[in-house]
Amino acid sequence: METARRELWVEEPVGRRRMPDPVRTAAVRAVLVTALTLGLATVAFFCSVTGSWLAFPMVLGSIAGTIVATWAVLDVWVTRQVWNQRHGVVSAPNSTARALRRERRARQGQYAEARDADRIRGSRGSGHGRLSRA
């Protein structure tokens, strides 16, 4: 009489990684503006069909909304490109972005070591410290 018990919630692996926050913010903004513009265009259409005096202002609003919605969609694209350029898209283990980051970290480490060594040398009284210049 034992029956196999199915889980109510089953975790499935995610197909894609989550969008970065600035890109997601721009995408949400674009969706909201586009939805508002479509609603405005629908109202403008029905006002035009019924011959209402509100048709002309609504059509002008729809045109302005279309321009703003286009701008919002372009903003998503530009934000995504900027994010990819700044943070490097790592598509393979031997990616150039990862190699560049590794080189930059190595250089920063060398600069820090040289700076620390210079501070240590300067503080031993070799005549090169700040107080000895006076």
C-alpha positions as CSV (number, residue, x, y, z in Angstrom):
1,M,0.0,0.0,0.0
2,E,2.9,2.3,-0.2
3,T,2.5,5.0,-2.8
4,A,5.3,7.1,-4.1
5,R,4.9,10.5,-2.7
6,R,5.4,13.4,-5.1
7,E,6.9,16.6,-3.9
8,L,4.8,19.7,-4.2
9,W,7.7,21.9,-5.1
10,V,10.4,20.6,-7.4
11,E,13.5,22.8,-8.0
12,E,14.6,22.9,-11.6
13,P,17.9,24.2,-12.8
14,V,17.7,27.7,-14.2
15,G,18.2,28.1,-17.9
16,R,19.8,31.5,-17.8
17,R,21.6,33.7,-15.3
18,R,19.8,36.6,-13.8
19,M,20.1,40.0,-15.5
20,P,22.3,42.6,-13.8
21,D,20.4,45.1,-11.7
22,P,20.8,48.2,-14.0
23,V,19.7,46.2,-17.0
24,R,16.7,44.7,-15.2
25,T,15.7,48.2,-14.0
26,A,15.9,49.6,-17.5
27,A,13.9,46.6,-18.8
28,V,11.1,47.0,-16.2
29,R,10.9,50.7,-17.0
30,A,10.7,49.9,-20.8
31,V,7.9,47.4,-20.2
32,L,5.9,49.8,-18.1
33,V,6.3,52.7,-20.6
34,T,5.4,50.3,-23.5
35,A,2.3,49.1,-21.7
36,L,1.2,52.6,-20.9
37,T,1.7,53.6,-24.5
38,L,-0.3,50.7,-25.8
39,G,-3.2,51.6,-23.4
40,L,-3.0,55.2,-24.6
41,A,-3.1,54.1,-28.2
42,T,-6.1,51.9,-27.5
43,V,-8.0,54.8,-25.9
44,A,-7.0,57.0,-28.8
45,F,-8.4,54.5,-31.3
46,F,-11.7,54.1,-29.5
47,C,-12.0,57.9,-29.1
48,S,-11.4,58.3,-32.9
49,V,-14.0,55.7,-33.8
50,T,-16.6,57.3,-31.6
51,G,-15.7,60.8,-32.9
52,S,-15.0,62.2,-29.4
53,W,-13.2,65.5,-28.9
54,L,-10.6,63.6,-26.8
55,A,-9.4,61.8,-29.9
56,F,-6.9,64.4,-31.1
57,P,-5.1,64.9,-27.7
58,M,-5.0,61.1,-27.3
59,V,-3.4,60.6,-30.7
60,L,-0.8,63.2,-29.9
61,G,-0.2,61.5,-26.5
62,S,0.2,58.1,-28.3
63,I,2.7,59.6,-30.7
64,A,4.7,61.0,-27.8
65,G,4.4,57.7,-25.9
66,T,5.7,55.8,-28.9
67,I,8.8,58.0,-29.0
68,V,9.4,57.6,-25.3
69,A,8.8,53.8,-25.5
70,T,11.3,53.5,-28.3
71,W,13.8,55.5,-26.2
72,A,13.2,53.2,-23.2
73,V,13.8,50.0,-25.3
74,L,17.0,51.6,-26.7
75,D,18.0,52.4,-23.1
76,V,17.8,48.7,-22.2
77,W,20.0,47.8,-25.2
78,V,22.6,50.5,-24.3
79,T,22.6,49.6,-20.6
80,R,23.2,46.0,-21.5
81,Q,26.1,46.8,-23.8
82,V,27.7,49.1,-21.2
83,W,27.4,46.4,-18.5
84,N,29.0,43.8,-20.8
85,Q,31.9,46.2,-21.6
86,R,32.5,47.2,-18.0
87,H,32.3,43.8,-16.4
88,G,33.5,41.6,-19.2
89,V,31.4,38.8,-20.5
90,V,33.1,35.5,-19.6
91,S,31.9,32.9,-22.0
92,A,34.8,30.4,-21.7
93,P,37.3,29.5,-19.0
94,N,40.1,31.1,-21.1
95,S,38.2,34.3,-21.7
96,T,40.2,37.4,-22.5
97,A,38.1,39.4,-20.0
98,R,39.2,37.0,-17.2
99,A,42.8,37.1,-18.4
100,L,42.8,40.9,-18.3
101,R,41.3,41.0,-14.8
102,R,44.0,38.5,-13.7
103,E,46.8,40.7,-15.2
104,R,45.3,43.9,-13.6
105,R,45.2,42.2,-10.2
106,A,48.8,41.1,-10.6
107,R,49.9,44.6,-11.5
108,Q,48.0,46.1,-8.5
109,G,49.7,43.6,-6.3
110,Q,53.1,44.5,-7.6
111,Y,52.4,48.2,-7.1
112,A,51.2,47.6,-3.6
113,E,54.4,45.6,-2.8
114,A,56.6,48.3,-4.2
115,R,54.8,51.0,-2.3
116,D,55.1,49.0,0.9
117,A,58.7,48.3,0.4
118,D,59.4,52.0,-0.3
119,R,57.6,52.9,2.9
120,I,59.6,50.4,4.9
121,R,62.8,51.7,3.4
122,G,61.9,55.3,4.0
123,S,61.0,54.7,7.7
124,R,64.4,53.2,8.6
125,G,66.1,56.5,8.8
126,S,68.0,56.3,5.4
127,G,67.6,60.0,4.9
128,H,64.8,59.8,2.4
129,G,61.8,60.2,4.8
130,R,59.6,63.3,5.1
131,L,61.3,64.6,8.2
132,S,64.8,64.4,6.9
133,R,63.9,66.7,4.0
134,A,63.2,69.6,6.3
